[in-house]
Amino acid sequence: MNRRHFLGLGVAAGIAAAQKKPVEESVTATASQDKTPRVGIVLSSFGGSSDHDGTAIKGLRDPRPVDADLTAAQIDGMVRKAIELGDARTGGLTKIIGPEEWVVVKVNLAAYPGQEGFKPGAATDPRVVRSLIHWMAESHCGQRITIADGAASWQPVEHSKAKTDGWCAEWGAAFGGVSYRQVVGEFSRKYPQIRCEIVDLNFDECLEMPVPGKALARNNPDGMYQIPKTIQQCDRMISVAPLGTRAEVGVSLSLDNYFGIAPGSKYGFPKEGLTKLGSPEEVMIDLFNFRPADYVLLGGSYGLEGDGPCASGSASVHHNLILAGANAVATDAVAADIMGFPPTELACLQLAWRNGLGIYEVDSIWTRGNEIEQARRPFRKPRDWKKA
């Protein structure tokens, strides 16, 4: 029985089940069952390497310098190689996602081209998402694909007076000039048998639900959150985010991407209602537990360093890099290390580990493709961020 069919038995039953121990155990098991998680690391310059057992790994067909402007085809090659290398020993995405399942691709659209303060690296590269969903269609992964986010700094045109938004804005020369709506339209024409759509989580129908297991946010003793039905009912979740930093949490990666599932229609813009519930790390893990990521893709052509997406002094980092893995905590830990943040200094990773969501000791993670040392490019730290 898949997730949406289970929830369809009744809201009351779903809430009651969310409070029982078996669901808590299943969430933990899903996120931590691979005791040695794999993370694929692919720079645009990847020319090949050897696996831990000496097996040769082929490089990219068209390697390019890590600061080169990349074509859509070159981005596509990196995404496909990262997915190949991020496969767990028990199987990769083809084992995780069934052919008839509903998959949410959770992107991070903190800002968009044309918005004041936008810089490349402030949001998920639409070319990475395009490559992912085309790979999924070719691999028979999913019958419904929903690209979703709930940004804190903007609202879709149907709910604002703006002429454009993050979904329909064209993403300029740095991203091949595509828009998210163009990506969906292109995909739907090529694969009409697969439903592909965009859902803005800020205005999706939602329901107040308790955190599965123990809630962490200290000012939310009942552990109740407003959660969009898209997140509640989907079968699988893939978190796709750029490499970035944020003043409140240090790094902004797949776990931080979960702030985007909290609807602004309930928590306000820029979601100040969430900040009252507890520390950013506590709220982040609570939200993650509602629908733990089944897979993670991080990076793209650009990242962002400094205090956050629209903060003064933040700057783009042109560093062509893709990471992929089936465990969000492990993948975030490798990305953080590449960015110059020791994972042991990040409160969000410590909290995730303490709650059984994965390991963050890089020495215990099986990295494949490029070495961490080859990919390392220290990002400038947020000014007020403090080590854990």
C-alpha positions in Angstrom: 0.0 0.0 0.0 1.5 3.3 -1.0 1.6 6.5 1.0 -1.3 8.3 -0.6 -3.6 5.2 -0.4 -2.8 4.8 3.3 -3.6 8.5 4.0 -6.8 8.1 1.9 -8.2 5.8 4.6 -9.0 8.8 6.6 -7.4 11.9 8.1 -8.2 10.8 11.7 -6.6 7.4 11.1 -3.6 9.0 9.5 -3.0 11.3 12.4 -3.5 8.5 14.9 -1.0 6.4 13.0 1.5 9.2 12.9 1.6 9.1 16.7 2.3 5.4 17.0 5.7 3.9 17.5 5.8 1.7 14.3 5.6 4.8 12.1 8.3 6.5 14.1 10.5 3.4 13.6 9.7 3.2 9.9 10.7 6.8 9.4 14.0 6.3 11.2 14.7 3.0 9.3 14.0 4.6 5.9 16.5 7.4 6.5 19.2 5.2 8.2 18.9 1.7 6.8 22.1 2.0 4.7 24.8 1.8 7.4 27.5 2.9 4.9 25.7 5.4 2.7 27.1 6.3 -0.8 27.5 9.8 -2.1 28.4 10.6 -5.7 30.6 13.6 -6.2 30.9 14.9 -9.8 32.8 18.0 -10.8 32.4 19.2 -14.4 36.1 18.3 -14.9 35.6 14.6 -13.8 37.8 12.5 -16.0 37.4 9.2 -14.2 38.5 7.5 -11.0 38.7 4.2 -9.2 36.1 2.9 -6.7 37.2 1.7 -3.2 37.6 -1.8 -4.5 39.7 -0.7 -7.4 36.9 -0.9 -10.1 37.4 1.8 -12.7 34.8 4.6 -12.9 34.4 6.2 -16.3 34.6 10.0 -16.5 32.3 12.5 -18.2 32.1 12.4 -21.9 32.7 16.1 -22.2 34.7 17.3 -19.1 35.0 21.1 -18.6 36.8 23.3 -16.0 35.0 23.8 -12.7 34.5 27.5 -13.5 33.4 27.1 -17.1 30.0 28.0 -18.5 28.2 24.8 -19.1 25.6 23.7 -21.7 22.4 21.9 -20.8 24.0 18.7 -22.2 27.1 19.1 -19.9 24.8 19.6 -16.9 22.8 16.6 -17.9 26.0 14.4 -18.1 27.0 15.5 -14.6 23.5 14.8 -13.1 23.4 11.3 -14.7 26.9 10.5 -13.5 26.1 11.6 -10.0 23.0 9.5 -9.9 25.0 6.5 -11.1 27.6 7.0 -8.4 25.1 7.8 -5.6 23.4 4.5 -5.9 23.2 2.6 -2.7 24.4 -1.0 -2.5 20.8 -2.2 -2.4 20.0 -0.3 -5.6 19.5 3.3 -6.7 16.6 5.4 -7.7 15.2 2.6 -9.9 14.8 0.6 -6.7 13.5 3.5 -4.6 10.8 4.8 -7.0 8.2 2.5 -8.5 6.8 3.1 -12.0 3.3 4.1 -10.7 4.4 6.3 -7.8 3.8 10.0 -7.2 7.2 11.8 -6.7 7.6 15.3 -5.4 10.8 17.0 -6.5 11.3 19.6 -3.8 13.4 22.5 -5.1 14.7 25.6 -3.3 13.5 28.8 -5.1 14.6 31.3 -2.4 14.9 33.9 -5.1 14.5 34.1 -8.9 16.0 36.2 -11.8 14.5 39.7 -11.9 13.8 39.7 -8.2 15.7 42.4 -6.2 18.9 40.9 -4.8 18.9 37.7 -6.9 22.3 36.1 -7.5 23.0 32.9 -9.3 23.3 30.2 -6.7 20.3 31.5 -4.6 18.0 28.8 -6.1 17.9 25.3 -7.6 19.2 25.3 -11.2 16.2 24.4 -13.4 18.6 22.5 -15.7 19.4 20.1 -12.9 15.7 19.5 -12.3 15.1 19.0 -16.1 17.8 16.4 -16.3 16.5 14.6 -13.2 12.9 14.3 -14.4 13.9 13.2 -17.9 16.2 10.5 -16.3 13.2 9.4 -14.2 10.9 9.1 -17.2 13.5 7.1 -19.1 14.1 4.8 -16.1 10.3 4.3 -15.4 10.5 6.0 -12.1 7.1 7.6 -11.3 3.8 8.1 -13.0 3.3 11.6 -11.5 6.0 14.2 -10.9 5.4 17.3 -9.0 7.9 20.1 -8.8 7.2 22.0 -5.6 8.4 24.7 -3.3 7.0 27.4 -1.0 9.3 30.3 -1.1 9.5 32.8 1.8 10.4 35.9 -0.2 7.9 35.8 -3.1 4.4 34.6 -4.0 3.1 33.2 -7.3 1.6 35.7 -9.8 -2.0 34.5 -9.1 -1.6 35.6 -5.4 0.4 38.8 -6.0 0.6 41.9 -8.1 3.9 40.8 -9.6 4.2 40.2 -13.4 6.4 37.2 -12.9 7.5 34.7 -10.2 10.0 31.9 -9.7 8.0 29.5 -11.7 7.6 31.5 -14.9 10.7 33.7 -14.8 13.3 32.9 -17.5 16.6 32.1 -15.7 19.0 34.0 -17.9 22.1 33.1 -19.7 23.7 31.5 -16.6 20.9 28.8 -16.7 20.3 28.4 -20.4 17.3 30.8 -20.5 14.7 28.3 -19.4 11.9 28.7 -16.9 10.4 26.0 -14.6 7.1 26.2 -16.5 9.0 25.7 -19.8 10.7 22.6 -18.3 7.3 21.2 -17.3 5.8 22.0 -20.7 8.7 20.4 -22.6 8.6 17.3 -20.4 4.8 16.9 -20.8 5.0 17.1 -24.6 7.7 14.4 -24.7 6.1 12.1 -22.0 2.4 12.7 -22.2 1.7 9.5 -20.3 3.4 11.0 -17.2 1.7 13.7 -15.2 4.1 16.6 -14.6 3.1 19.7 -12.7 4.1 22.6 -10.5 2.6 23.0 -7.0 3.3 26.1 -5.0 3.3 24.8 -1.4 2.5 28.2 0.1 -1.0 27.9 -1.2 -1.6 24.2 -1.4 -4.4 22.8 0.6 -3.0 21.8 4.0 -3.8 20.1 7.3 -2.5 20.5 10.8 -0.7 17.3 11.8 1.6 16.1 14.6 5.2 15.4 13.9 5.8 11.6 13.5 7.6 10.6 16.6 9.0 13.2 19.0 8.7 16.9 18.1 11.9 18.9 18.7 10.9 22.5 18.5 10.9 23.6 22.1 8.1 26.2 21.7 5.8 23.8 20.0 5.0 21.3 22.7 2.0 19.7 20.9 4.3 19.2 17.8 1.6 20.3 15.4 2.4 21.8 12.0 0.4 22.9 9.0 1.5 20.5 6.2 0.5 20.7 2.5 -1.5 17.8 1.2 1.0 17.3 -1.6 3.7 16.6 1.0 1.4 14.4 3.0 0.2 12.2 0.2 3.1 11.8 -2.2 4.8 8.4 -2.4 8.4 9.7 -2.7 10.4 12.9 -2.2 13.6 14.1 -3.8 15.3 17.2 -2.4 17.1 19.2 -5.0 19.0 22.2 -3.7 22.1 24.4 -4.5 25.1 24.6 -2.3 24.6 27.6 -0.1 25.1 29.3 3.3 22.6 31.0 5.6 23.2 33.1 8.7 20.8 31.1 10.9 22.1 27.6 10.2 25.5 27.8 8.5 24.9 25.7 5.4 21.7 25.6 3.3 21.4 22.2 1.7 18.8 19.4 1.5 17.7 19.6 5.2 17.3 23.4 5.0 15.3 22.9 1.9 12.5 21.6 4.1 11.6 25.1 5.3 9.9 25.4 1.9 7.3 22.8 2.8 5.7 25.0 5.4 2.9 27.1 3.8 3.4 30.8 3.8 -0.4 31.2 3.8 -0.3 29.8 7.4 3.1 31.0 8.6 3.3 34.3 6.9 6.0 35.8 4.6 8.9 35.4 5.2 7.4 32.6 7.4 8.0 34.4 10.7 5.5 32.0 12.3 8.1 29.2 12.1 10.8 31.2 13.9 8.6 31.3 17.0 8.4 27.6 17.4 12.0 26.8 18.2 15.5 27.0 16.8 15.9 26.7 13.0 17.6 23.3 13.4 14.7 22.0 15.6 12.0 23.2 13.2 14.0 21.9 10.2 14.2 18.3 11.6 10.5 18.4 12.6 9.5 19.3 9.0 11.9 16.7 7.6 10.2 14.0 9.6 6.9 14.5 7.9 8.3 13.2 4.6 12.0 12.3 4.8 13.8 12.6 1.5 14.2 9.4 -0.4 17.0 10.9 -2.5 19.1 14.1 -2.7 20.7 16.1 -5.5 22.9 19.0 -4.5 24.7 21.7 -6.5 24.8 22.8 -10.0 26.8 25.5 -11.8 26.5 28.0 -9.0 26.4 28.2 -5.2 26.0 31.1 -2.8 28.2 32.2 0.1 27.5 34.8 2.8 24.5 35.4 4.9 21.7 34.1 2.7 19.9 34.3 -0.7 18.9 38.0 -0.6 21.3 39.2 2.1 23.6 42.1 1.5 27.1 41.0 0.7 26.2 37.5 -0.4 28.0 36.4 -3.5 27.7 33.7 -6.2 30.2 30.9 -6.3 30.8 29.5 -9.8 31.7 25.9 -9.0 30.3 23.2 -11.3 29.6 20.4 -8.9 26.8 17.8 -8.4 26.4 15.5 -5.4 23.8 12.7 -5.2 22.9 10.2 -2.4 20.0 8.3 -0.9 20.6 9.7 2.6 20.1 13.4 3.2 22.2 13.7 6.3 25.2 12.0 4.7 24.9 13.9 1.5 24.6 17.2 3.3 27.7 16.3 5.4 29.8 15.6 2.4 28.6 18.9 0.8 29.3 20.8 3.9 32.9 19.4 4.1 33.5 20.4 0.5 32.3 23.9 1.4 34.7 24.2 4.3 32.3 23.5 7.1 33.4 20.6 9.3 30.1 18.6 9.7 30.8 18.3 13.5 30.4 22.1 13.8 26.9 22.1 12.3 24.0 21.9 14.8 21.5 20.7 12.1 23.6 17.6 11.3 24.3 16.8 14.9 20.6 17.0 15.7 19.7 14.8 12.7 22.2 12.2 13.7 21.0 12.2 17.3 17.5 11.5 16.0 18.6 8.5 13.9 18.3 10.2 10.5 21.8 9.4 9.2 25.5 9.7 9.9 27.5 12.8 9.4 31.0 11.5 10.0 32.6 11.9 6.6 35.1 9.1 7.2 32.1 6.7 7.5 30.5 7.7 4.2 31.4 6.0 0.9 32.2 8.8 -1.5 32.5 7.9 -5.2 33.7 9.9 -8.3 35.8 12.9 -7.3 37.5 13.0 -3.9 36.3 15.5 -1.4 39.7 17.1 -1.5 39.4 17.5 -5.3 36.0 19.1 -5.0 36.7 21.3 -2.0 36.0 25.0 -2.4 35.6 26.9 0.9 32.6 29.1 1.0 32.6 32.4 3.0 30.9 31.9 6.4 27.9 33.8 7.4 28.8 36.7 9.7 26.8 35.7 12.8 26.9 32.0 12.4 28.3 30.2 15.4 29.8 26.7 15.5 27.8 24.0 17.3 
